[in-house]
Each structure stands twice: as C-alpha cells, then as structure tokens.
Amino acid sequence: MDGRNVRRRQTGRGSRVGEDTDDLPPGVKSYSADTDTQEKGFFTLSKISLVFLAAVGITMVILILLPSPVQPKSFSLPDPPAFEGVLAQNKKLQRAKRLLEGQIAGPESLEFHEGAIYTGTLDGKIVKIVGETIQSIAVLGTPPCGKFEDEPTCGRPLGIRITKDGTMYALDAYLGLFQVNIKTGDVNQLISSELVVDGKPFKFLNDLAVSDDGIIYFTDSSYKWDRRHNRYLVVEAGDCGRLMWYNTATKQIRTLLSNLHFPNGVELSAKQDYLLMVELTRARVLKYHLKGPKSGKVEVFADNLPGLPDNIRHSSGGGYWLAIAAIRNPKLPLFDIMASRPWMRSLIMKIFDQETFMKMIPKYGMVVELDENGRIIQSLHDPTGEVIPAVSEVLEISPGELYFGSYFAPFIGKLNLLELDDSNKS
C-alpha cells in the first residue's frame, strides 16, 4: 500500500494538536475542535461578565438616582457602654411570664388602678384587665382596624395615665389627647391632632405625664412622620420632635421644647419639680426643670444609654424604670456606625421597606433602672429575645412586681424580681 495514502488516512480532516500534519500546505494550520471549544467558552464567559457588569452598573445608577424616602442627618454618639458591671449580660427577663398571649396586641403603655391594669392596643381600644378577663372600655377611633392604611382613622392609643381621682388621660398617636371615664367609657377629646401649634401639625403624639395641678406634659415625636413610619423617623434621626404643655383648666397649649430627636417617654419627679423626657435617637434622657432657679432650663439626666430608650416610669426604689426598644451592641453598634454615615442610611431605605429593615435588627430584651441622679443601678436582659424581645414600658405595681408593655407583642410580660432565686441572678 502506498505510504502516502496511509499517512493521509492517519492525518485526515480532523487531525488534532500533536498529530502529523506534514501533508498540509505551507502556512495552513490544522483544525482543532478543542481550540474551537475553548474559544467559544471564552467568548461566552466574556459575554456573561459584560452582562453582569452592565447589570451592576445599571443597578448602581438606579440606586443613585432613585429618591430616598428619608433625608438622614449626620450625628455622633459616644462609644456604647460595655455590658459589664451593672450592665453585665444576664437572663433575668427570660424568667418572665407571658400573660394573655394571643389575646391582646401591642399593649404599649400600662396603668394600674384599683386592682386592674389598663392599656391601649393596636386596634384603637382602651382595655381593662382583671386576671384573665379583658374588657374594652373605650374606642377612640373609627373601624376598620388592623391594616396599615386603617391606622390613622382607627387610632393608636400610646401613653395613658390615671390620676388619683380615677380620671384617665390617653394620648392617641393620630387622633389627639382624650379624657376617658373608665367607669362609663365616655370619651372627651381635649386636643385634636388636626391642631397646628407654632406652624407645625401633630403627626406622632406619643407619651404624657399629668401633674397634680392639671398640667399635661406630652411629646409629639415628629411633625413630619406619623407612627406608621416610625422606622423612617429612627433612620433619619432628625430634630422634628417637640415637648408640649397643656392646661386642663384654661385649655391653653404651648410648646416647651422643640428641635428634639424622637422625644418619647416622659415622667414627672416625685416632687414634680422637674420632668424627665426620653430622646430616643440620642440614647439619652433629658431633665426639664419646672420649678426653682433653673425653671425652664434643660440638662442631660442620663447619657450614652445601652440602647434606644422608650418610656420611663417610677420604680419603687425612688428611681426610674427605663424601657429599651433596641440595644446598642457594644461589639457591633450598627446604629452608632451609621450615625455619621447618612448616605448609608439613605441607601438602606432605598433598598428595604420598613418591615424588612426591622427584621434585620437582632431581638434583645432589656430594661434598666436609673437612680434619682440618672445612674444605672441594675439591668434586666433577654439576650436572645425568646421571651421578651423588646420593651416599651415597665409598670411596677408593688416592690419587685414588674409588668412589661410592648408596642407590637401579643402579650404583657410579668416578672417578680423577689422570686428570682440566686441561680438566676447572674
């Protein structure tokens, strides 16, 4: 057989790299299927990379051009206090009991009067609780209730107080200030939320305190955001809050302090010579003097708190219980990190809605007790939030007998500090 024919059959049309290509004309390269596949793969990968980069670029342009729902302000806080000493982590709140679980929604503020607990709920009601019995005594708004869009008309009672003569005053976030007869359920509106004071409307009425001489001090957390958008208020951290004064006898109303950063809970001192007011997004409590040479002046009562504080109420020890809505984790203080980076907060709210944003915040229950000088003297924790995920207010009915409110939880928490055994005190 001709050797040239053998070689031709061996090389053939599909010769591969490394095979004999002596019969190919000068300057002609052999065909390689492997090389072709590699080239196609390279071009495919390049196309995918270009598409990916283009998508990322377009997304970034959209995020930059997309308006943010908030206009955050830059600020700074001291480094959060370490969880040591009186702030040492413990599990005391995990010993709490959940009362009326699934039967009540969002018992934000609590009052005790003649053997009963009173609170306002998410469905716009004021209820009376005796044992396991829940009785609706007043409805401030108009049904329907339960949906996001219903809240402004349904109403949302937040701060409530009952005076020595049994008169209840309730502050609804949307509807205004009310006087409630807890025996008959009769409701009298004292201040409408439609009232404009000093050119600013009431958007987010929050907490109140009532003096013996009929003066009501209350907070308007924001004249920009309503309660439904309270996460925007936190993220923005602006100074759109006020402390208000109302005289029940003369019906006069005026602004005591303005340009406040999410003013929240308020409490009068035992002698009613000063008022304490929480400034949530500054993690502090302010002291507003009502009498004496400092009358009308403001000073810091408690600063650099371990979390963002909510309501403040008297403790049996002569100090104050302070509810913590969200902690400032000393190891990774996200709120503090974002404080000086408004662009970061703006970007987050472009990407996530309010509810998704809240799910990103770790659950951690905490309350602290302050002495009469504003020093923290004890703290109660639920590090995992499995029993008490957050607290809006602490009500101490008798020494050591604590009840915990929440703006969202479907229960009221209860803990008796005197019953905690030594093994659970650390």
N, C-alpha and C positions, 0 to 999 in steps of 0.2 A: 504493500500500500504506500501511496505517495506520502512522504513525511510532511509535506506542506499541508495536505488535507487533514492529516491528524492534528497538526498544530492549529489549523483553522477551526476544527471542531472543538478543540480544547479551549480556545480563547472565546469563540462565539461572540454574540451580541451583548451578552450580559457579563462580560468579564469584570472582575472585581479588583480592588486595590491589591497589588502584590502578585496578580496573575500575569502571565506572559503577554505582552502587548507589542511584540516585535513586528507583527504584520501591519500595525496601524501606520498610516502615512505620517511623515514628519509634521509636527505641530498640532496633531489631532490628539486630544486627551480621551481616555477611555471613560465610558459611562459608569457611574457608581450609584446604585439605589440607596445605599447608606448615607452617602453625602447629600443626596436629594432630600431624604427624610430629615436629616439634621438641619438643613437649610429651612425646610418648611416649619420645623419645630421652633427654630429661632425666630422666624418671622411671626409665627402665631403668638409666641411669648411676648414679642415686642409689641404686637397689637394689643394684647391684654394689658400690658404695663401702661401703654399710652392711654387706653380707655380708663384704667384705674386712676391714673394721674389726672386725667381730664375730669373725671367724676369728683375727685377730691378737690380739685381747683374750683369747679363749679359750685360745690357744696360750700367751700370757704367763702366764695364771693357772695352766695346767697345769705350765709350767716352774717356776713359783714353788713350787707345791705338791708337785711331783714330788721325791722324796728323791734326793739326790746320792749316788753310791757312795763319795765321798770327803769328808773334813772338812778342807779345807786350812787351813794355818796362815799367818798373815801374817809376812813377814820382809823383809829388805832386803839387798842386796849393793852393794858399791862399783860405780861405773861400770866396765863391762868394759874391759880394756886394748885400746888401738888396735892394729891389725895393722900395726905398723911396727917398725923395728929388728930384733931377733931374731925378732919375730913377723910380720915382713913376709910377705905372701902369696907363695907360690911353688908350683911344680907338681912338687916332688920325689917325692911319693907316686905321681904318675901314671907314674913310671918303674918302679914296682914290677911284679913278675910275679905272676900268679895261679897258684898251684900246686894240683894235684889238683882243679881246678874241676869241680863237679858230682859229685865222688866222696866228699865229706866235708861235714858240715853242722854249723855252729856251733862251730868249734874255739876255744872261749873262752880257755883258758889253755894255755900251751905250756911244755914242758920238754925239755932236751937231755941225753942220756946215752949215752955210748959209741957215738957215730955215728948215733943215732936220735932223732927227735922224738916226743914223747908228748903226747897231748891228750885231752880229754873232748869228747864230741859230743852233739848234741841227742837222739840215740836211746839215751842212757843208757850208752854204751860208753866204755871207756878203750882207745885205739888207739895202736899203734906204727907210725911211718912211717919207712921207709928208701927213699930215692929215690922211685919211683912206686908202691911197694908199701905198702898199708895192711893192718895185721894187728890184729884185735881181740884184746886180751889179757885183758880182764875186762868183765863186765856187772854193774853194781851193783844194778839194779832188776829188775822183772819185766815181760815183754811183756804186752800190745801196747804199741807206742810210735808216736809220730807225730801224735797228736791232742791237742788242748788238755786234754781230760779224762783222757788217759793219763799226762800228765807226772808227777804225784805218785807213781805206782807204778812207772812206767818208770825214773824217776830222771833227774837232770840234773847230771852232774859239772861243776863250775866250777873252782875253784882246785886245781891239782895241784903237788906238789913231789917231787923225788927227792933223797934225802940222799947223802952221799959214799959210803955203803956200798951204794947201789943200792936202798934201800927207798923205795917211793912212798907218799905220803900224798895222798889225794884227798878233797875236800870236795864232797859232793853237796848241792845246794840243798834237797832234800826228805828224803833218807834218812839223812844224818849224815856222820860222819868215818870214813874207811876206810884201812886199811893194805893195800897191794897188792904182791904179789910179781910183779915184771914178767917174771920168767923162767918161772914156773909158772902165773901167772894167779890164784893163790889170793887170796881176799879175806877180810879180818878187820875186822869193824865195831868201831870203838873207841868211838864215841858215836852213839847213836840220836837221830834228830830228835824222837822222842817224849819225850825227856828234858826235864824242866822245871827251869830254873835260876832261882832267886830269884823264883819265882812266874810265870815267863814261858816260853812254849814257843819252840822254834826253828821259824821259819817260812821263812826265806830265808838259808840258810848260803851264804857267798859265796867268800871267799878265805882263804888261810892262809900262814903262814911258820913254818919249823921251825928251832929253834936247835940248836947242836951238843950241848947237854946234854939234848936230848929234850923241850924245851918247845914246844908248838904254839900259836901265836897265830892266832886266826881271827875272822872277822867274821860276825855274824848281822845281815844288813842290815835285817831287820824281824821283830818278833814279832807283827806284825799282818797284813802282806801276804806272800803267797808269790811265787815267781819269776814265775809266770804273770801276776801282777797288778803287775809292777814299774812299769808306767806310772802306776798309781794311787799308788805309793809316791813317784814323782818329783813328780807333780802335787800331792799332799798336802803333801810336804816336811816331814813330821812328825819327831819325835825318838824313833822307836821302834826304833833300832838299838843294837847292843852290840859291844864288843870282848871276846873271851873268851880264857881261858888254860887249857891242858890239859897235864898232866904225864903223859908216856907211861909212866913208871916206876911212879908211885903211882896213876894213873888218876883223880887229883883234877881237878876242873874248877871254875872260878870266873869271875866277871865282873870285868874290869879297868875298863871304862868303859861307862857307859850313857847314855841320852838323846842318842844320836848321830843325825845326819841322813844316812841312807843310807850307812853305813860300807861301803866296798867293798874295794879292793886294799890289801894290806899287804906290807911288806918290811922285813927287818932290816938294820941298818947293817953295814958290813964288819966292824967290831969287835963287833957285836952288843950295843952299849951303849944303843941306842935302837931303837924300832920306828916306822916311818912308816905312817900309815893315811890312806887317802883318805876324805873326806867329800863325797860326790858332789853333793848338793843345796846345799851351801855353797861349791862350786867351790874347794876348798882341800885341803891335805894337813896332817895333824896329826903332831906328833912326841911320842911317848910314851917318856919316859926309863926305862930298865931298870936302870941302874947309876949309882953316884956320888951326890953330894949332891942331885941333882934326881930321884932314883929315884921313880917313881910320879907324877911331875908331867907335865902336858901343855902344849905350846905350839904355836903355828902355825908350820909349816915353810915352806909356800908358800901364799900367799893370792891371791885375786882372779885365778884362772886364766882362760885364754881360752875355756874350755869346761867341761863337766861331766866330771870325770875318772873313769877306770875303774881298771884295775890299774896297779901300779907295780913296776918291776923294775930291777935294777942295769944301768948302762951301763959300757962298757969304759973310759970316761974317768974313772971314780971317782964319777960321779953316778948319776942315775936316769932311766930312760925312763918317761914318763907317757903312757898312752893316753887320748885324749879321745873320749868316747862321743858328745857333741854339742857344737857350738860355741856360744858366746855372741856372736852377731854384733854388733860394735860399732855398726853403723849401725841395726840394728833388733833389740835384745836382748829377744826376746819373753819368755824365761824371767824376765829381770830385771823387765820391765814387769809381769808377772803376780804377781811375788813379793809385792808389797804389796796385791794385789787378790785375796784368796781367793775372793770372790764370783764373779770371772771364771773362775777355775779350776774352781770347783764347777759353774758353768753349762756350761762346755765339756764336762765329763764327763757331764753330763745329756744332752747332745745327741749326742756322738760316742762310739763304742766305742774300745777301746784301739788296735786296728789302724788305724782311720781317723785317730785322733789322730796316730799315728806317721807316717802318710803325709803329714801336713801339715808335718812337720819337714824342712827342706831337707837334702839329703845334702851332707856336707862332711867329708872325712877329715883328721885332724890328730893328730900326736903331738908332744910337746915333751920336751926333755932338760933336766933340772934339775942344777945342780952340787951339791956337798956342803952348800951353805948354802941350798939351795932356790930359787936364782935360775935363771930360764930362760936357757939359753945357746944353744939352737937350736930350730927348729921345722920340721916337715915337713908339707906341705899337699897335699891334693887338693881344690881349691875347688869342683869340680862333683861330686865323689864318683863319677866314672865308673869309676875303677879300684879305689880303696879308699874306700868310702862311710863307714866308721866303723871304729874300732879298739878292741878290748877289752884287748889286752896286746901288749907288744913284747918279743921274745926276741932278745938279741944273742949269737950263738954265737961269733963272733970279731970283732975290731975292724971295725966298719962293716957287718958282715953281719947284717941285721935280718930277723926274721920277725914277721908281724903276725897276731894272733888276732882273732876276731870272734865275738860271741855268736849271730849269725844268718847270716853269709855262708857260701856253699857252697865256700869255698876258704881257703887260707892264703896270705897275701901275703909276698913276699920282695923285699928291696931291698938292694943293696950300695952303700953311700954312697961307697966308694972308687972305684967305677966311674963315678960321675956325672961327665960332662965339664963344663967351665966354662960351656958354653952352657945347661946345665940346673941351675945352682946359684943361680939367681935367678928 
